[in-house]
Amino acid sequence: MAELKQMYRAVMDDHFPERMLIQFGNQILVYRKKSWKIPDDKTGELIEKGLRYGENPGQEAALYELINGNLILGGIEFIGPGKGLVSAISEEEMIQSGKHPGKTNFTDADNALNILKYLMDQPAAAIMKHNNPSGVAYGKTLAEAYDRANMADRIAAFGGCLGVNRAMDKATAEMVSENYLEVVVAPEYEESTVDILKRRANLRIVHVPRMDRLTEYRQVRFVDFKSLMDGGLIVQQSSVNVIKSKDDFKKATATYKGKTYIIEREPTEKEYADMIFGWAVEQGVSSNSVLYVKDGQTVGIGTGEQDRVGVAEIAVFKAYTKYADALCFRKCGIPYKTLEMEIAQGKRQADVKEEIDRQTREDHGGIKGAVMISDAFFPFRDGVDVGIKEGVTAIVHPGGSDRDFESIQACNEARPQVTMVFTGQRAFKH
């Protein structure tokens, strides 16, 4: 066991080259390996090194920044050099390195920016864990946005990566310093906020200067490489979110055996706002996925499942679990699981837990009044029935199933009626 712990602390050498060239026909992209002079965890001596290790200790890894080349394929111009965000982080911008950063620290930060680029119109926070969001939220202030994102799933946020789209302010920094996070990335840090965040010695505090221009990355494609276990590669264009406003949604309609089915209730402006927010968050969630969002906050996030009704049910379970935990923490200052343990030990009365459970059931884990988001169509109505049972008022999915008519029927039959829109675009992410 001691040997395994040492592996987590180790900073591996890597044998990847300083420069990497990728040739597409007669077009060449040039990449430079990133390294930073960072104080050693124990000795404080400056060590120049790239990534700590890959996804696991024992896996060599390297981060590369695109520094030259202009790729055009099929009339599409891909992102060029000089636009680096996470890949361009310098020593100066790594304000506090904490433990030497590894692959997952940077991929989490990257996916946080991938979501936040669609949420730049107001203060927003995205907390990532294992390259999926645990909580994403808007707020009137950055502090409110962080609090809402954190309370959406306090449990998973532990040890996560926080991305914010506004300058880190004192109020937000104070809240962040009370929790355990691995990484914080922000476009700026106001005076005194770094000192507050440095209370957590191992927190990686990163400044990403171009974050204020994230909207420029919404419609720009990059080359997405998928490596196969046999050494082969699949190359694809990155996806682009086609939903920019409520006008980009399509009213849910379907034809089956000569009969046309049309959703009967139009979405409200509030529902449209959550639809746009939810579909933006969906761009950063592993498939198959179903989300529940309400008032610009994620309520339940189901990720990476093999069947759609199953992931809809998992998102419900998570919503109830996280909602009860949030109620418990606000009421008692302790996690829900700690409350259960203390009741079992006779240290607390059960009535507190019973009240939390009652309110959680009554509010359907926060799903009541929420919008349900699915990254692909529902092949059967059983998926939408899961959300309708919990009180969703609106459903968003790409459409295109042979049985879309069943899902439309389910919404029209619901009391009160549920509205539904199609995106006309799938959002798989593997």
Buried (B, 14 or more C-beta within 10 A) or exposed (E): EEEEEEEEEBBBEBEBEEEBEBEBEEEEBBBBBBBBEBEEBEEEEEBEBBBBBBEEBEEEBBBBBBBBBEBEBEEEEBBBBEBBBBBBBEEEBBBBBBBBBBBBBBBBBBBBBBBBBBBBEBBBBBBBBBBBBBBBBBBEBBBBBBBBBBBBBBBBBBEBBBBBBBBBBBBBBBBBBEBEBBBBBBBBBBEEBBEBBBEBEEBBBBBBBBBBEBEEBBEBBBBEEEEEEEEEEEEEEEBEBEBEEBEBBEEBBBEBEEEEBEBBBEBEEBBBBBBBBBBBBBBBBBBBBBBBBBBBBBBBBBBBBEEBBBBBBBBBEBBBBBBBBBBBBEEBEBBBEBBBEBBEEEEBEEEBBEEBBEEBEEBBBBBBBBBBBBBBBBBBBBBBBBBBEBBBBBBBBBBBBEBBBBBBBBBBEBEEBBBBBBBEBBBEBE
